[in-house]
């Protein structure tokens, strides 16, 4: 939760970072996506830095099939009846942000209907509000992949160097 270090006025710098990792990135799509992350993170009071870094990792810097399915966090279908994709960019980003909020806070969602198909599952599993730090989040998201945390941290550090 929180505002993070990255700010909406740094979108072009974030795009430059993405372009350094994926020279063939569609700049308009990338800008729309990053702006949507800032917008949705602000609504739910979620740190956009973590969400953006996680999205860049999950989409291989905007180059894999998750871009087509709008499942930017790679949210799993395990435990829910859901096909693994979202209809729009906004819905996919909102679901990712809501999922992060679900782990980090017990506060209700702010002003939107629930787009994360796994949000209720967080309650059922007792995970709501249990990941209040960056390190705790990784224990829930990738308990069997210690390298996952390191990869997200590396992306964050690289983004911060660009800004």
N, C-alpha and C positions, 0 to 999 in steps of 0.2 A: 504494500500500500504506500501511497505517497506520490510526490511529484516527480522524483527522479532528477537526473542531471541533464538529460537531453530535453530540449525545448522545441516547440513547433517552428521557431525561426531557424532551426538547424536542419530543416528537411533537405535542403540542397547539399549540405555536407554529408548527411546520412546517405543520400543518393550517390554521392561521390564514393563513399565507402563501398556501397553495394556494387557500383560499376567497377571498382578495383577488384572485386571478387568475381563479378559476372559481367564482362564487357558487353555482352549482348542483351542486357536487361532492357526492358521496355521502360523508358524513363517516365512516361505519363502514368503507366500502371503503378510503378514504384512510388511515385509522388502521391497518387491517390491512396495507395495502401498505407503509406507512412502517415499521411494526414488523417486517415481514418483511425489508425492506432492512437494518435494523439487525442482525437476527439472522443473516442470511446473510453480511453483510459481516464480522461478528465471526468467524464460523466460518473464513472464508478470509483474514482479516487484511487486508481491502481497505478503503480509505477510503470510508466511507458517504456523505460529503459529495458527492464527485464522482459516485457512482452515483445518488444521489437527484436531483441537479441534472440529470444526463443523462436520467434517467427523466422528470422533469418536462418537459424540452424535447421529448423524443421522443413523449410522450403528450399534448402541448399541455395541460399541467396537468390530466391525468386526464380528458380529454374526447374523445379520438379513438378510432379503431378498435383501436388497440394495447391498450387496456384490455380489450377483448373477446377478443383473441387472446393476451393475457398476454405479448406480446412488447414489454416495457416499454422496451427499449433500441433497438428497431427493428433487431434483428439481421437481416442480409441472408441471403437464400437462395442467393446467388451462390457457386458452388463446392462446394455440398453438396446432397445429396438430402434435402430437408426442406421442409415446407409453409409455414413461416414463423409457426407458432403453437405455443403450449405448452398443455398440458391444464389446468394449475392456476396460481394466483398464485405459489405457492412455487416451482414449477418454472421459471416465467418469470423470477422474481427471481434464483433460483440461477444460471440460465444467464447472466444479465447480469453477476452478480458473478464467476462463473467466467471469463467472457470478459475482464473487466477484469484479473483476476489473471493470466490467460494473457499478456496484453500486458506487465504490470508485473513478472512474476516467473517464474523457472524452477522454483520450488518446486512439488511435487505438490499436488493438491487435498486438502483436509483433511476426511476423514470422509464424503464424499458421492460417489455415482456422478456421472459427468460428464453434466450436463444441457445444456450448450452444444453444439449440433450443429456449431459452427464451431471448437471448441477444437483439434481435431486439425489443422485447416487452419492455425492459427497456427504450429504446428511445421513443417508442410510449406512454408510461405512464409518461415520463418526469423524470425518476429515475436515468438516467446516471449521474454519478459523484456527486450524492446527499448524499451519505453516506461516508463521508471522515473520520469519527471516528467509533470506535467500537460500541459505544452506538447508533449512527444513523443507523448503519447496522441492528440492531435488531428491530428498529422501522419499517423498511421496510420488513424484513424477517418474523417477527412474531409479528405483531402489536397487536394481541389479546392474546398473550401468554407471559406475563411478566416473567414467570418462565424460558422460553427458554434462555434468556440472562443469568440468574443466573446459569443455568446448563452448558452453554458454558464456563462461567467464572470459574466455579468450576473445569472443566476439564483442562482449561489452568493453573490454580494455581497448580493442582495436577501434571501436566506435568512438570512445572517449579521446583517443589520440587524434582522430580525424577532426573532432570538434575542438 
